Amino acid sequence: MACIVNIDTSTKVCSVALVRNGEILFSKEDTTSAQHASLLGVFVAEAMEFAGTNDLKPDAVAVGSGPGSYTGLRIGVSEAKGLCYGLNIPLIAIPTLQILLDTAICTRPDIFENEPVADFYCPMIDARRMEVYTAVYDRQYRISRDISADIIDENSFSDYLSKGKVVFFGDGSGKCKPVIKSPDALFLDDVVPLASCMGFSSEKAYEKKRFEDIAYFEPFYLKEFMATIAKNKVLGDIR
């Protein structure tokens, strides 16, 4: 019965949860400010204070491993590594799209409980312009199409939509809604990856000892980081 610190900062949401045997013992999240650098350390400190007060010793740290925000991923992974080194416990990596799927399952029982209403599930993370990071899972939540970066048009996912109903969710799905017009496309609003919903995947990884090399582990960025240059730097500072 492992006690796992779950961390996700791979999108605009910053969240931390302490989970043991499927029970959420502590949870803290911020879905609005995107101030991961200042919030994450506070959330983790509160989680560790809760653990100490309740005589709990974490057995592992699980972190959202990407794809997602370059800066957010680095912040989360750095914090997770520091905890692992300090507590001498293993590191677990959970793909962000898996966390999105887990969150949808946790927060939308009307869609996922009892008889499934769809044949495929498609979590999406917003990227640039009409691009999303995405994957496709089947009814048994097994990966049907690996993680990729897709540019969305009216033909996107037509091969899956021709086979049955597809549920799209995550902050990338909003840009698809006006474009994908199939009657078999169902869109869920307001699904964001949450550490409090990582427990199933992180405990499963712990049981199977799917641990990362703490020294060498890097987030899965999918695409290379592209720095932007402020407009006044391009044109020259005229002040």
N, C-alpha and C positions, 0 to 999 in steps of 0.2 A: 504494500500500500504506500506508493511513493507520494511525497509532498513536493510539488514542482512549482517554481516561480515561472510564470508565463509573462513574456514581454512582447509587445508589438508596437513598433513605431514606423512601419513601412509605408503608411499613407498619412493623411492629415490627422489621423486619430492617434493619440498616445494613450496606451493602456497597459496596466499591470494587474496580474491576478495570482493569487496563491490557491492552488487546487490540489485536493487530495482525494483519491478514489472517486472522482466525479463530482465531489462537493466543492463549491466555491467558498473558500474560507475568508478570502479578502479580495476586494476588487476596487480598482480606482481607474477612472478614465477621463479623458478630455477630448471632446469631439469638435471643438470650435476654434481654439486659439492657435493650433499648430506650433506651439512653443515647446517642442520636444526637448531641446537642450536644457531648458530650465525646469521642466516639469518631471522628466523621467527620474532623475535622481531623487526628487522628493517622494514620488510614488513608490519607488523601490525602498527608500528608507522607511516609509510608513509600513510597507509590507513586511520588512524585516523586523520592525518593532513589534508588529502584531505577532509574528512568528515567535519572537523571544518571549513575549508576554504569555503566550499560550503553550510554551514549552515544545515548539515545533522546530525541527531541523530540516531545511530543504534538502532534498536528495538530488535535485538537478535544476538547471535553468533551461527553459525553452524560449526561443526567440523567433519572431517572424523573419524569414530569411530572404524575402523578395520573390518576384520583382516588386518595384515600388519606387518611392522617393530615394534618390541617392543619399541625400543628407540624413533623412530619417533612418534609413537602413544602417548607416555607419554609426549613428548615435545609439540605436538599439543594440547592435552587435557589440559595440565597445562596452556598454554597460553590462551586457550579459557575460562577456568574457571576464570582466573585472570581478563580477560576483563568483563566477566559477573558480577563478584563481584564488580569491579570498576565502571561499568556503571549501575549496578542494572537492568540488562536485562536477559532474559531467555537463557538457553542453549539448542541447538538442536543437536542431534546426527544423522549423515547420514552414513550408512554402506559404506565402501570403495568400495565394488563391485557395489553398486548402483551408486557411483560417477563415476566409470569406465564406466558403461553403459551410464550414462548421458553424459559423455565426448565423447564416441563413437557416440552417437546420434548427438551431437553438431558439431563434427569435421568431420564426414563421412556422409554427406547428400546423397551421391551416394548409400549408403547401406541402410539408414534408412528412407529416404523421399519417398513419393509416395508409390508405391506398394512394400511391403517388399520383399527382395530377399531371406530371410531365414525364417525358422519356429521357431528357437530357437536361443537365444543369450547367450553366455557363457563367461563372464569376468573372468580373471584369474590373480592371484597374485603369483609371484614366491616365493616358500618356499625352503625347503632343497632338494637337489639332484633332484629326479624326482617327487617331491611333489609340489602341487599347492593348494592355497586357491581359491575356486570357488563356483559358484552358476549357476543356469540356469533360464532364463527368457523366456516367450513365446512371440508371435507376438505382444501382447498387453502390453508387458513389465511388466507382472505380474510374480511374483516368481513361478517357476515351480518345482524347487528343491532347498531346503534351503542351506545355506552356509555350506561348509564342507572342510576338508583337504583330498585331493585325491592323491594317488600315480598313476602316469600315465603309462599305458601300451597300447598295441595295441587294447585292448577291451574297453578302456575307452570311455564312452558316446555312446556306441553302441546302447543302448536302445533309445536314442534320434536320432541318425543318421539313425536308421531304420525307423523313422517316417518322416524324412524330412531333410532339410539343416540346419546346425548349424554353426553360426559364432563364432569363438574363437578370443579373443583379450585380451590385457594386457600383462605385461612382463612375465607372466607365460606361455603364449601360445607358445612362441618360442620353449620350450622343448617338446611341443606336436607335433609340425609340422612334425618332422621326424618319429614320432611314429604312429600317427593317419593317416591312408592312405585312408580313405573313400573319394570317389569323392564328397560326400555331406558335407565335412568339408571345411569351408572357413576361412582363417586366415587373420586378419588385423594387420599390423605392426604399431609400434610407437603410440599406444594408451595408454596414461598414465592418471591417475586421476588428474583433474585440478579443483581448487576452482572456477574458472570462469564459470565452467559448473554445479556447484552445485545449482544454483539459483532455478531451477524448483522444485527440491526435498526439499530444505530448506524452500522455500516460502509455499509449500504445507503443510509441517510439521507445520509451523508457523500458518497457517490458521486453522489447526485442533488442535492447541495447544498441539502438541506432544513435550512437554518440559521434560528435564531431571532434576533430583535432583542434583544441582551443587555440593553440599557437598559430595555426595556419588557416583556420576557417575564414572565409570571406563571404559577404552577402552575394546573392545571385541577382546581379543588376540587369541581366538580359541584354541591355544595350549599354554602350559606353557612355560615360558621363559627358554631357555637352554644356560647357559653361556659357553663360550669356554675358554680354558686355553692355553696360549701361549706355543709354543713348548719348548722354553728354560726353562719354569717353570716346565714342565713335566720331562725333562731330567736333570734339574738342571743347573744353570748358571755356565758355565765352564770358564768364564772370570776370 
